[in-house]
Every structure is written in structure tokens, then in C-alpha cells.
């Protein structure tokens, strides 16, 4: 589990193509009372490819969603709420490398 960041955790890490990862979000949007949160994912450095928005499920610790890892390389993600407020690491987003 990757839980070194106060806003989210990911399990499993390292992740490989074909894995289903669980991303749990308990950051600023959740602690500010957001009633809905979306997880935006994509692949690649620079412009994201295969972007997808997942509606996250509310749980007692915040929000969570399972994501299928479909490509190797850089996996990117960030979060937004229903009022279009973003938690995106000061516009840097979060990312880590996926291996085949």
C-alpha cells in the first residue's frame, strides 16, 4: 500500500498492467465536506492519454474507487468535487510508474 501522502492511499504499489488498484481519497475535498468526489486518471508524461473520470464511492474514511491498470508507463491522477474544486497537487497532479 502506498500511503505516504496525507490525501490518498493506493493498493497495491508497485502496480502492474492488469492489476486492479484501490485508490482511497481522504484529502482536502473530503475533509471540507464534499458530498461527491471524482478521480481523474490518465497515462503518459505531458498530455494525458486514455483520460477517465471515476465517480468515487463514499466510505467512512472519505472516498474510494477501484481502477484497472491498462497500460505501462506513467499513471497520473487527481481529484475534483461536485463544485469543480480540484485537489491536484498544486497543478502537478500525482503519478507513479506502471510496469508490465
Long-range contacts (C-beta under 8 A, 24 or more apart in sequence): 2-96, 5-94, 7-79, 7-87, 8-79, 8-94, 10-96, 13-96, 14-96, 14-97, 14-99, 15-69, 15-75, 15-96, 15-98, 15-99, 16-69, 16-98, 16-99, 16-100, 17-69, 17-70, 17-71, 17-72, 17-98, 17-99, 17-100, 18-68, 18-69, 19-68, 19-69, 20-66, 20-67, 20-68, 20-69, 21-66, 21-67, 21-69, 22-64, 22-65, 22-66, 22-67, 23-64, 23-65, 23-66, 23-67, 23-77, 24-59, 24-61, 24-62, 24-63, 24-64, 25-56, 25-62, 25-63, 25-64, 25-79, 25-87, 26-61, 26-62, 26-63, 27-62, 27-79, 27-87, 28-87, 29-79, 29-80, 29-81, 29-85, 29-87, 30-62, 30-63, 31-62, 32-85, 34-81, 34-82, 34-83, 34-85, 35-81, 35-82, 36-81, 36-82, 37-62, 37-63, 37-79, 37-80, 37-81, 38-79, 38-80, 38-81, 39-63, 39-65, 39-67, 39-77, 39-78, 39-79, 40-77, 40-78, 40-79, 40-80, 41-67, 41-75, 41-76, 41-77, 42-76, 42-77, 43-70, 43-71, 43-73, 43-74, 43-75, 43-76, 43-98, 44-73, 44-74, 44-76, 45-73, 45-74, 48-76, 69-98, 71-98, 72-98, 72-99, 72-100, 73-97, 73-98, 74-98
